[in-house]
Amino acid sequence: MQVSILIVEHFPVVRAGIRRWLSAFPDFDIVGETSSAEEGLQMTAALQPDLLLLDLVALRRYGYEQLPAFRSRKPLLPVIILHGGPDHFHTLEMMGSNASGHFPSDGTADELVSAIRTVCNGQRYPERAMPAARGEDRQSAARHQSLTARELQVFHSMCRGERPTETAHRLSLSLSTVNRYRKLVFRKMEVDGMPGLIRYAVDQGIEVFPE
């Protein structure tokens, strides 16, 4: 079966390498490529690929909350997140936000082909969760996956010590909406307050990136 693939990769050298790897397979058809997630969204709508390879860096620059938009025209579109290493928190974040799988940039060509074939068959890649960090268990991983993209933004702001008013201004939300998200974060992360939230982030080795 022919698989049409759109590559959205921020780094030109990595993008070229992926294109070269996949072009060697007659059943893979690279229908487009770009370094911009915003342009990638437009190309997804225009080209209707069978698979999207989406770089985490490009998505981060565009906004994590935009990930579901790539499936707005094609709800079952397989999406593989390309990332730079064992960034377990952000990978789980993507897995919980409409991605089909994740693939590290230090992976091999054969592993990438396996990932593509796996998600095109309706499965996730890898089938098992990423290696646990600092004793992370299945329940902890489920808590990561339960947060939406917007909740994750608020979660990061809370861990950075940002005031709710500052978060509201930065995300262009009302203060009441931010406070509602904060309550949802506490509930989904199963903690009673900021000490528990910070302890959870430290225990999981979560790196809080600035927006």
N, CA, C and O of each residue as an XYZ file, in Angstrom:
844
protein
N       0.843     -1.194      0.000
C       0.000      0.000      0.000
C       0.881      1.246      0.000
O       1.814      1.357      0.795
N       0.580      2.170     -0.886
C       1.335      3.413     -0.974
C       0.969      4.325      0.190
O      -0.209      4.501      0.503
N       1.986      4.906      0.832
C       1.779      5.805      1.966
C       2.341      7.173      1.620
O       3.546      7.320      1.416
N       1.482      8.163      1.553
C       1.943      9.526      1.290
C       2.314     10.186      2.622
O       1.564     10.112      3.596
N       3.483     10.833      2.646
C       4.043     11.346      3.897
C       4.376     12.827      3.781
O       4.972     13.267      2.798
N       3.985     13.588      4.794
C       4.356     14.995      4.903
C       5.344     15.136      6.057
O       5.080     14.672      7.166
N       6.483     15.777      5.793
C       7.520     15.960      6.811
C       7.530     17.410      7.283
O       7.731     18.327      6.486
N       7.313     17.611      8.568
C       7.428     18.942      9.180
C       8.575     18.844     10.187
O       8.395     18.367     11.307
N       9.745     19.300      9.772
C      10.961     19.181     10.590
C      11.713     20.512     10.606
O      12.047     21.057      9.553
N      11.973     21.022     11.791
C      12.586     22.345     11.938
C      14.004     22.404     11.377
O      14.395     23.414     10.792
N      14.782     21.325     11.552
C      16.188     21.347     11.171
C      16.383     20.790      9.750
O      16.026     19.639      9.496
N      16.938     21.578      8.825
C      17.076     21.162      7.422
C      17.878     19.879      7.243
O      17.532     19.048      6.404
N      18.942     19.709      8.018
C      19.779     18.517      7.860
C      19.001     17.266      8.257
O      19.068     16.245      7.572
N      18.271     17.346      9.351
C      17.465     16.204      9.789
C      16.374     15.914      8.769
O      16.095     14.758      8.451
N      15.761     16.978      8.261
C      14.698     16.810      7.274
C      15.223     16.121      6.015
O      14.571     15.238      5.457
N      16.401     16.536      5.584
C      17.003     15.930      4.395
C      17.322     14.459      4.635
O      17.137     13.626      3.748
N      17.801     14.143      5.834
C      18.116     12.762      6.155
C      16.882     11.881      6.151
O      16.912     10.763      5.636
N      15.798     12.379      6.721
C      14.552     11.615      6.740
C      14.042     11.385      5.318
O      13.605     10.288      4.970
N      14.105     12.438      4.505
C      13.645     12.317      3.122
C      14.466     11.265      2.375
O      13.915     10.457      1.628
N      15.780     11.279      2.580
C      16.659     10.318      1.902
C      16.363      8.892      2.370
O      16.308      7.966      1.562
N      16.173      8.725      3.676
C      15.855      7.396      4.215
C      14.585      6.836      3.584
O      14.556      5.711      3.086
N      13.539      7.655      3.621
C      12.228      7.156      3.214
C      12.083      7.025      1.708
O      11.293      6.211      1.230
N      12.837      7.818      0.954
C      12.738      7.756     -0.508
C      13.239      6.429     -1.062
O      12.970      6.089     -2.214
N      13.966      5.686     -0.242
C      14.490      4.392     -0.690
C      13.411      3.314     -0.720
O      13.634      2.221     -1.242
N      12.242      3.621     -0.161
C      11.158      2.639     -0.104
C      10.086      3.006     -1.132
O       9.504      4.087     -1.051
N       9.820      2.127     -2.089
C       8.870      2.451     -3.164
C       7.438      2.687     -2.688
O       6.654      3.331     -3.385
N       7.087      2.165     -1.495
C       5.717      2.366     -1.012
C       5.576      3.633     -0.185
O       4.490      3.919      0.318
N       6.661      4.405     -0.032
C       6.608      5.687      0.670
C       6.716      6.818     -0.348
O       7.626      6.831     -1.178
N       5.796      7.754     -0.279
C       5.779      8.887     -1.206
C       5.826     10.189     -0.399
O       4.855     10.540      0.271
N       6.955     10.904     -0.464
C       7.095     12.170      0.256
C       6.371     13.251     -0.548
O       6.877     13.707     -1.574
N       5.205     13.652     -0.089
C       4.376     14.592     -0.854
C       4.675     16.049     -0.517
O       4.234     16.952     -1.228
N       5.419     16.283      0.559
C       5.743     17.649      0.931
C       6.623     17.693      2.157
O       6.709     16.725      2.912
N       7.285     18.838      2.352
C       8.116     19.034      3.529
C       8.231     20.526      3.830
O       8.156     21.364      2.931
N       8.415     20.839      5.107
C       8.544     22.225      5.535
C       9.192     22.258      6.910
O       9.202     21.262      7.633
N       9.733     23.426      7.260
C      10.319     23.603      8.587
C       9.335     24.239      9.552
O       9.602     24.321     10.750
N       8.198     24.688      9.037
C       7.231     25.442      9.828
C       5.977     24.621     10.116
O       5.365     24.073      9.199
N       5.595     24.535     11.396
C       4.370     23.827     11.747
C       3.141     24.550     11.196
O       2.156     23.917     10.815
N       3.208     25.873     11.159
C       2.085     26.643     10.620
C       1.868     26.334      9.142
O       0.739     26.120      8.701
N       2.966     26.314      8.382
C       2.863     25.952      6.967
C       2.494     24.481      6.827
O       1.774     24.099      5.905
N       2.990     23.663      7.743
C       2.660     22.247      7.718
C       1.178     21.996      7.888
O       0.625     21.071      7.291
N       0.533     22.817      8.700
C      -0.914     22.699      8.887
C      -1.644     22.991      7.576
O      -2.597     22.297      7.222
N      -1.197     24.013      6.866
C      -1.803     24.359      5.581
C      -1.563     23.258      4.556
O      -2.455     22.921      3.777
N      -0.349     22.695      4.560
C      -0.018     21.633      3.611
C      -0.791     20.352      3.926
O      -1.153     19.601      3.020
N      -1.041     20.107      5.210
C      -1.828     18.935      5.590
C      -3.234     19.025      5.014
O      -3.777     18.043      4.507
N      -3.815     20.219      5.101
C      -5.163     20.416      4.565
C      -5.186     20.297      3.041
O      -6.140     19.771      2.468
N      -4.132     20.790      2.393
C      -4.101     20.790      0.924
C      -3.713     19.436      0.344
O      -4.276     19.011     -0.665
N      -2.764     18.762      0.966
C      -2.213     17.527      0.399
C      -2.872     16.259      0.915
O      -2.795     15.209      0.277
N      -3.523     16.356      2.074
C      -4.197     15.189      2.668
C      -3.276     13.960      2.725
O      -3.612     12.918      2.164
N      -2.121     14.070      3.394
C      -1.193     12.934      3.448
C      -1.764     11.780      4.272
O      -2.707     11.954      5.043
N      -1.179     10.612      4.095
C      -1.572      9.445      4.887
C      -0.874      9.427      6.240
O      -1.314      8.752      7.170
N       0.234     10.186      6.339
C       1.023     10.207      7.570
C       1.711     11.552      7.713
O       2.165     12.141      6.732
N       1.782     12.033      8.957
C       2.475     13.292      9.247
C       3.624     13.016     10.208
O       3.422     12.461     11.288
N       4.844     13.412      9.802
C       5.997     13.401     10.696
C       6.185     14.827     11.186
O       6.508     15.718     10.401
N       5.984     15.046     12.471
C       5.930     16.405     13.026
C       6.998     16.595     14.101
O       6.995     15.905     15.120
N       7.902     17.531     13.863
C       9.009     17.806     14.772
C       8.519     18.542     16.025
O       7.726     19.479     15.937
N       9.004     18.101     17.189
C       8.607     18.703     18.453
C       9.020     20.165     18.554
O       8.287     20.978     19.117
N      10.192     20.507     18.013
C      10.666     21.886     18.062
C       9.745     22.794     17.254
O       9.351     23.864     17.717
N       9.406     22.355     16.040
C       8.507     23.147     15.199
C       7.146     23.317     15.867
O       6.561     24.399     15.829
N       6.647     22.246     16.479
C       5.350     22.318     17.147
C       5.414     23.229     18.354
O       4.481     23.991     18.605
N       6.506     23.160     19.107
C       6.651     24.009     20.294
C       6.615     25.477     19.907
O       6.013     26.293     20.606
N       7.259     25.816     18.795
C       7.272     27.215     18.335
C       5.870     27.666     17.906
O       5.513     28.833     18.063
N       5.095     26.752     17.375
C       3.752     27.080     16.886
C       2.731     27.055     18.011
O       1.759     27.811     17.998
N       2.956     26.180     18.984
C       2.022     26.047     20.100
C       1.492     24.633     20.213
O       0.875     24.117     19.281
N       1.736     23.996     21.372
C       1.297     22.616     21.560
C      -0.198     22.439     21.333
O      -0.651     21.402     20.848
N      -0.962     23.483     21.699
C      -2.419     23.361     21.600
C      -2.894     23.239     20.157
O      -4.056     22.910     19.916
N      -1.998     23.505     19.182
C      -2.372     23.428     17.776
C      -2.310     22.003     17.226
O      -2.761     21.759     16.107
N      -1.763     21.066     17.988
C      -1.624     19.704     17.471
C      -2.941     19.108     16.971
O      -2.952     18.530     15.884
N      -4.053     19.219     17.709
C      -5.310     18.645     17.203
C      -5.754     19.241     15.866
O      -6.508     18.607     15.127
N      -5.291     20.463     15.547
C      -5.703     21.103     14.296
C      -5.233     20.325     13.078
O      -5.866     20.386     12.024
N      -4.122     19.587     13.208
C      -3.619     18.815     12.078
C      -4.587     17.693     11.704
O      -4.540     17.173     10.589
N      -5.451     17.327     12.627
C      -6.417     16.269     12.352
C      -7.829     16.813     12.127
O      -8.784     16.041     12.041
N      -7.961     18.113     12.035
C      -9.300     18.689     11.898
C      -9.974     18.275     10.589
O     -11.193     18.105     10.548
N      -9.192     18.112      9.525
C      -9.733     17.713      8.223
C      -9.681     16.202      8.017
O     -10.383     15.654      7.166
N      -8.837     15.537      8.811
C      -8.633     14.098      8.658
C      -8.433     13.499     10.054
O      -7.299     13.292     10.486
N      -9.535     13.220     10.756
C      -9.474     12.818     12.170
C      -8.581     11.619     12.458
O      -8.015     11.534     13.548
N      -8.438     10.700     11.528
C      -7.656      9.490     11.773
C      -6.226      9.593     11.236
O      -5.531      8.581     11.138
N      -5.784     10.792     10.891
C      -4.439     10.984     10.356
C      -3.388     10.541     11.378
O      -3.349     11.082     12.482
N      -2.527      9.556     11.030
C      -1.448      9.159     11.942
C      -0.411     10.279     12.041
O       0.024     10.822     11.026
N      -0.024     10.616     13.262
C       0.964     11.661     13.503
C       2.076     11.097     14.380
O       1.824     10.617     15.485
N       3.309     11.159     13.879
C       4.470     10.741     14.666
C       5.255     11.986     15.061
O       5.645     12.782     14.208
N       5.483     12.147     16.373
C       6.240     13.280     16.871
C       7.729     12.945     16.836
O       8.164     11.935     17.389
N       8.500     13.805     16.177
C       9.954     13.663     16.125
C      10.560     14.527     17.220
O      10.257     15.717     17.312
N      11.413     13.938     18.050
C      11.983     14.708     19.152
C      13.461     14.390     19.309
O      13.966     13.414     18.755
N      14.143     15.233     20.075
C      15.593     15.172     20.125
C      16.215     14.214     21.105
O      17.436     14.057     21.093
N      15.449     13.568     21.948
C      16.053     12.667     22.919
C      15.037     12.175     23.922
O      13.833     12.266     23.686
N      15.518     11.648     25.055
C      14.621     11.051     26.057
C      13.886     12.090     26.868
O      13.981     12.106     28.095
N      13.157     12.956     26.197
C      12.376     14.008     26.854
C      11.028     13.402     27.204
O      10.030     13.680     26.540
N      10.993     12.574     28.244
C       9.832     11.716     28.476
C       8.568     12.497     28.751
O       7.484     12.061     28.362
N       8.673     13.638     29.409
C       7.459     14.382     29.740
C       6.790     14.919     28.490
O       5.586     14.737     28.308
N       7.549     15.576     27.627
C       6.943     16.163     26.432
C       6.474     15.096     25.454
O       5.494     15.299     24.738
N       7.166     13.960     25.418
C       6.712     12.875     24.561
C       5.373     12.350     25.043
O       4.462     12.150     24.239
N       5.239     12.125     26.334
C       3.961     11.677     26.875
C       2.893     12.738     26.650
O       1.728     12.423     26.404
N       3.307     14.003     26.738
C       2.376     15.097     26.475
C       1.788     14.984     25.073
O       0.578     15.110     24.882
N       2.663     14.742     24.093
C       2.205     14.612     22.723
C       1.343     13.369     22.539
O       0.343     13.405     21.821
N       1.728     12.271     23.184
C       0.958     11.039     23.064
C      -0.456     11.239     23.603
O      -1.404     10.597     23.151
N      -0.580     12.141     24.579
C      -1.897     12.392     25.141
C      -2.650     13.475     24.408
O      -3.750     13.845     24.817
N      -2.085     13.990     23.337
C      -2.711     15.098     22.607
C      -2.825     14.802     21.117
O      -2.436     15.611     20.275
N      -3.357     13.647     20.813
C      -3.688     13.283     19.437
C      -2.518     12.844     18.569
O      -2.646     12.816     17.345
N      -1.386     12.501     19.165
C      -0.300     11.925     18.382
C      -0.411     10.407     18.401
O      -0.963      9.829     19.337
N       0.117      9.765     17.361
C       0.053      8.308     17.256
C       1.306      7.639     17.781
O       1.296      6.450     18.100
N       2.392      8.406     17.874
C       3.632      7.833     18.338
C       4.718      8.879     18.420
O       4.495     10.049     18.109
N       5.901      8.450     18.843
C       7.042      9.352     18.929
C       8.286      8.646     18.434
O       8.395      7.422     18.508
N       9.225      9.435     17.927
C      10.446      8.869     17.369
C      11.610      9.807     17.674
O      11.549     10.987     17.329
N      12.684      9.302     18.321
C      13.832     10.156     18.665
C      14.720     10.410     17.455
O      14.821      9.577     16.555
N      15.359     11.574     17.449
C      16.199     11.931     16.301
C      17.442     11.061     16.193
O      18.080     11.033     15.141
N      17.803     10.341     17.273
C      18.946      9.441     17.182
C      18.533      8.015     16.822
O      19.344      7.092     16.897
N      17.270      7.836     16.431
C      16.803      6.529     15.994
C      17.356      6.168     14.631
O      17.843      7.036     13.906
N      17.287      4.909     14.279
C      17.826      4.441     12.994
C      16.758      4.511     11.907
O      15.569      4.673     12.179
N      17.226      4.381     10.665
C      16.309      4.394      9.528
C      15.312      3.236      9.623
O      14.120      3.406      9.369
N      15.816      2.068      9.989
C      14.941      0.898     10.112
C      13.873      1.125     11.182
O      12.721      0.725     11.014
N      14.265      1.768     12.278
C      13.312      2.034     13.355
C      12.247      3.032     12.904
O      11.082      2.905     13.279
N      12.636      4.018     12.105
C      11.662      4.977     11.600
C      10.670      4.295     10.665
O       9.469      4.559     10.728
N      11.167      3.428      9.808
C      10.282      2.679      8.910
C       9.311      1.832      9.720
O       8.124      1.766      9.402
N       9.815      1.188     10.762
C       8.961      0.381     11.635
C       7.903      1.238     12.305
O       6.752      0.822     12.433
N       8.291      2.446     12.737
C       7.339      3.362     13.374
C       6.228      3.744     12.405
O       5.053      3.762     12.772
N       6.603      4.049     11.172
C       5.614      4.453     10.169
C       4.647      3.308      9.879
O       3.433      3.510      9.845
N       5.174      2.131      9.673
C       4.304      0.993      9.368
C       3.392      0.670     10.556
O       2.243      0.268     10.372
N       3.909      0.846     11.763
C       3.119      0.546     12.964
C       1.921      1.479     13.087
O       0.794      1.021     13.276
N       2.157      2.790     12.982
C       1.052      3.733     13.167
C       0.078      3.695     11.985
O      -1.114      3.947     12.158
N       0.582      3.380     10.784
C      -0.317      3.268      9.633
C      -1.228      2.053      9.741
O      -2.247      1.967      9.056
N      -0.851      1.106     10.614
C      -1.694     -0.053     10.881
C      -2.618      0.178     12.073
O      -3.253     -0.751     12.573
N      -2.680      1.426     12.517
C      -3.608      1.763     13.587
C      -3.094      1.534     14.991
O      -3.864      1.587     15.950
N      -1.786      1.277     15.126
C      -1.201      1.050     16.446
C      -0.333      2.233     16.845
O      -0.013      3.096     16.028
N       0.039      2.255     18.119
C       0.936      3.307     18.599
C       2.383      2.836     18.513
O       2.674      1.640     18.545
N       3.286      3.821     18.403
C       4.707      3.491     18.384
C       5.448      4.413     19.345
O       5.254      5.628     19.304
N       6.300      3.850     20.217
C       6.424      2.423     20.473
C       5.208      1.900     21.217
O       4.445      2.676     21.791
N       5.028      0.590     21.207
C       3.853      0.005     21.844
C       3.893      0.199     23.346
O       2.851      0.327     23.989
N       5.106      0.221     23.914
C       5.255      0.451     25.341
C       5.597      1.903     25.589
O       6.101      2.599     24.707
N       5.313      2.354     26.810
C       5.630      3.734     27.170
C       7.137      3.917     27.190
O       7.885      2.941     27.242
N       7.580      5.164     27.149
C       9.005      5.451     27.231
C       9.544      5.009     28.580
O       8.771      4.885     29.529
N      10.852      4.765     28.699
C      11.422      4.336     29.962
C      11.051      5.282     31.088
O      11.055      6.500     30.909
N      10.735      4.733     32.236
C      10.332      5.550     33.378
C      11.499      6.369     33.886
O      12.654      5.952     33.803
N      11.183      7.539     34.413
C      12.206      8.406     34.974
C      11.984      8.517     36.468
O      10.884      8.837     36.917
N      13.040      8.249     37.249
C      12.998      8.377     38.695
C      11.833      7.612     39.303
O      11.104      8.123     40.153
N      11.676      6.377     38.848
C      10.659      5.533     39.459
C       9.264      5.784     38.952
O       8.297      5.415     39.619
N       9.123      6.401     37.797
C       7.793      6.666     37.253
C       7.060      5.352     37.008
O       7.649      4.414     36.471
N       5.788      5.262     37.390
C       5.004      4.067     37.189
C       3.877      4.345     36.221
O       3.738      5.462     35.725
N       3.071      3.328     35.950
C       1.977      3.470     34.989
C       0.993      4.555     35.417
O       0.486      5.304     34.581
N       0.724      4.639     36.723
C      -0.230      5.638     37.186
C       0.278      7.041     36.928
O      -0.492      7.918     36.538
N       1.598      7.270     37.147
C       2.173      8.579     36.888
C       2.088      8.933     35.417
O       1.748     10.062     35.060
N       2.400      7.957     34.553
C       2.332      8.207     33.122
C       0.920      8.564     32.702
O       0.721      9.420     31.841
N      -0.071      7.904     33.313
C      -1.462      8.201     32.977
C      -1.807      9.625     33.374
O      -2.580     10.289     32.683
N      -1.242     10.103     34.483
C      -1.511     11.478     34.899
C      -0.928     12.464     33.893
O      -1.555     13.481     33.596
N       0.255     12.180     33.368
C       0.813     13.041     32.325
C      -0.141     13.111     31.130
O      -0.429     14.189     30.610
N      -0.615     11.959     30.716
C      -1.424     11.902     29.508
C      -2.790     12.522     29.688
O      -3.445     12.852     28.700
N      -3.239     12.689     30.914
C      -4.585     13.204     31.135
C      -4.679     14.713     30.935
O      -5.778     15.251     30.805
N      -3.530     15.405     30.909
C      -3.547     16.854     30.758
C      -3.691     17.254     29.292
O      -3.032     16.693     28.417
N      -4.557     18.227     29.039
C      -4.686     18.763     27.686
C      -3.535     19.727     27.427
O      -2.794     20.071     28.347
N      -3.382     20.167     26.177
C      -2.304     21.088     25.829
C      -2.411     22.382     26.625
O      -1.403     22.888     27.118
N      -3.618     22.921     26.758
C      -3.793     24.169     27.510
C      -3.498     23.961     28.992
O      -2.879     24.809     29.634
N      -3.946     22.829     29.529
C      -3.665     22.525     30.933
C      -2.167     22.403     31.172
O      -1.672     22.787     32.231
N      -1.443     21.869     30.188
C       0.004     21.749     30.309
C       0.677     23.113     30.330
O       1.651     23.318     31.054
N       0.162     24.039     29.541
C       0.701     25.394     29.573
C       0.537     25.998     30.965
O       1.463     26.609     31.498
N      -0.640     25.823     31.544
C      -0.901     26.346     32.886
C      -0.051     25.607     33.909
O       0.477     26.218     34.838
N       0.082     24.300     33.743
C       0.924     23.496     34.634
C       2.354     24.021     34.638
O       2.957     24.182     35.699
N       2.898     24.290     33.450
C       4.255     24.822     33.350
C       4.356     26.174     34.043
O       5.323     26.435     34.758
N       3.373     27.024     33.839
C       3.408     28.350     34.460
C       3.360     28.245     35.983
O       4.007     29.024     36.683
N       2.598     27.287     36.490
C       2.511     27.077     37.934
C       3.858     26.630     38.484
O       4.300     27.117     39.524
N       4.511     25.702     37.786
C       5.809     25.204     38.244
C       6.880     26.290     38.171
O       7.851     26.259     38.928
N       6.705     27.245     37.264
C       7.664     28.351     37.172
C       7.407     29.423     38.211
O       8.184     30.371     38.327
N       6.320     29.288     38.974
C       5.994     30.282     39.984
C       5.291     31.504     39.426
O       5.285     32.562     40.053
N       4.701     31.363     38.256
C       4.008     32.480     37.618
C       2.679     32.743     38.301
O       1.950     31.802     38.616
N       2.357     33.989     38.533
C       1.068     34.332     39.136
C      -0.062     34.086     38.133
O       0.148     34.188     36.925
N      -1.262     33.761     38.635
C      -2.400     33.531     37.732
C      -2.671     34.716     36.811
O      -3.027     34.535     35.646
N      -2.499     35.943     37.341
C      -2.735     37.125     36.505
C      -1.723     37.199     35.358
O      -2.065     37.608     34.249
N      -0.471     36.800     35.635
C       0.565     36.794     34.594
C       0.257     35.742     33.532
O       0.428     35.980     32.337
N      -0.197     34.576     33.987
C      -0.566     33.512     33.048
C      -1.730     33.949     32.175
O      -1.728     33.724     30.964
N      -2.717     34.568     32.787
C      -3.887     35.035     32.045
C      -3.487     36.023     30.953
O      -3.975     35.948     29.825
N      -2.597     36.947     31.298
C      -2.142     37.949     30.328
C      -1.352     37.308     29.198
O      -1.561     37.625     28.028
N      -0.433     36.395     29.555
C       0.426     35.771     28.550
C      -0.346     34.884     27.595
O      -0.044     34.847     26.403
N      -1.349     34.161     28.106
C      -2.112     33.234     27.273
C      -3.398     33.855     26.708
O      -4.169     33.188     26.018
N      -3.610     35.131     27.009
C      -4.820     35.840     26.536
C      -6.088     35.132     27.005
O      -7.018     34.911     26.230
N      -6.103     34.781     28.287
C      -7.258     34.145     28.908
C      -7.763     35.021     30.046
O      -7.042     35.884     30.546
N      -8.996     34.793     30.446
C      -9.511     35.503     31.615
C      -8.922     34.879     32.869
O      -8.509     33.719     32.865
N      -8.887     35.660     33.940
C      -8.347     35.150     35.203
C      -9.183     33.974     35.714
O      -8.637     33.014     36.258
N     -10.486     34.047     35.544
C     -11.345     32.954     36.004
C     -11.064     31.666     35.231
O     -11.126     30.576     35.799
N     -10.751     31.789     33.926
C     -10.429     30.608     33.124
C      -9.122     29.993     33.579
O      -9.013     28.771     33.684
N      -8.119     30.834     33.853
C      -6.838     30.328     34.350
C      -7.020     29.617     35.675
O      -6.453     28.544     35.885
N      -7.805     30.199     36.576
C      -8.041     29.566     37.880
C      -8.765     28.236     37.721
O      -8.537     27.299     38.486
N      -9.646     28.161     36.715
C     -10.345     26.893     36.467
C      -9.351     25.834     35.985
O      -9.409     24.680     36.410
N      -8.436     26.236     35.093
C      -7.417     25.302     34.622
C      -6.504     24.860     35.767
O      -6.098     23.699     35.829
N      -6.183     25.786     36.670
C      -5.328     25.430     37.796
C      -5.994     24.357     38.663
O      -5.332     23.423     39.115
N      -7.282     24.492     38.888
C      -8.015     23.491     39.670
C      -8.018     22.147     38.953
O      -7.879     21.099     39.583
N      -8.180     22.183     37.626
C      -8.159     20.946     36.848
C      -6.790     20.266     36.919
O      -6.700     19.042     37.014
N      -5.722     21.077     36.873
C      -4.374     20.531     36.963
C      -4.176     19.837     38.304
O      -3.670     18.716     38.354
N      -4.572     20.498     39.393
C      -4.443     19.894     40.715
C      -5.197     18.571     40.790
O      -4.700     17.583     41.331
N      -6.408     18.574     40.235
C      -7.231     17.366     40.325
C      -6.645     16.235     39.483
O      -6.544     15.101     39.951
N      -6.255     16.540     38.237
C      -5.742     15.500     37.355
C      -4.371     14.984     37.795
O      -4.051     13.813     37.592
N      -3.567     15.856     38.395
C      -2.259     15.436     38.873
C      -2.340     14.810     40.259
O      -1.344     14.321     40.793
N      -3.543     14.832     40.833
C      -3.809     14.182     42.119
C      -2.944     14.749     43.236
O      -2.364     14.007     44.028
N      -2.866     16.090     43.289
C      -2.145     16.775     44.364
C      -3.072     17.817     44.969
O      -4.021     18.264     44.325
N      -2.789     18.205     46.222
C      -3.662     19.138     46.940
C      -3.239     20.590     46.818
O      -4.036     21.486     47.096
N      -2.016     20.840     46.413
C      -1.547     22.220     46.323
C      -0.201     22.300     45.641
O       0.293     21.307     45.106
N       0.405     23.505     45.660
C       1.657     23.734     44.956
C       2.810     22.861     45.453
O       3.585     22.373     44.631
N       2.958     22.638     46.781
C       4.067     21.759     47.212
C       3.997     20.380     46.567
O       5.012     19.841     46.125
N       2.799     19.816     46.516
C       2.645     18.503     45.905
C       2.913     18.533     44.421
O       3.481     17.590     43.870
N       2.507     19.618     43.761
C       2.720     19.746     42.321
C       4.210     19.852     42.008
O       4.705     19.202     41.088
N       4.919     20.674     42.780
C       6.358     20.837     42.578
C       7.086     19.524     42.863
O       8.004     19.145     42.136
N       6.669     18.831     43.927
C       7.297     17.557     44.265
C       7.104     16.550     43.128
O       8.018     15.803     42.778
N       5.892     16.548     42.560
C       5.606     15.638     41.443
C       6.525     15.950     40.267
O       7.108     15.043     39.673
N       6.655     17.242     39.928
C       7.495     17.646     38.800
C       8.947     17.256     39.027
O       9.618     16.790     38.106
N       9.439     17.444     40.258
C      10.825     17.101     40.572
C      11.025     15.591     40.509
O      12.013     15.116     39.949
N      10.090     14.838     41.082
C      10.199     13.379     41.093
C      10.218     12.809     39.682
O      10.900     11.818     39.418
N       9.468     13.435     38.772
C       9.392     12.930     37.402
C      10.489     13.477     36.515
O      10.590     13.095     35.349
N      11.320     14.373     37.051
C      12.383     14.953     36.245
C      11.846     15.848     35.146
O      12.449     15.954     34.078
N      10.720     16.490     35.399
C      10.069     17.320     34.371
C      10.824     18.618     34.206
O      11.052     19.345     35.173
N      11.213     18.909     32.970
C      11.860     20.161     32.639
C      10.797     21.137     32.160
O      10.109     20.885     31.171
N      10.672     22.245     32.866
C       9.633     23.220     32.544
C      10.208     24.256     31.598
O      11.043     25.071     31.990
N       9.761     24.225     30.352
C      10.271     25.153     29.345
C       9.516     26.474     29.413
O       8.307     26.485     29.639
N      10.220     27.590     29.217
C       9.529     28.877     29.115
C       8.710     28.929     27.846
O       9.071     28.330     26.833
N       7.597     29.654     27.909
C       6.739     29.762     26.713
C       7.318     30.760     25.734
O       6.741     30.988     24.671
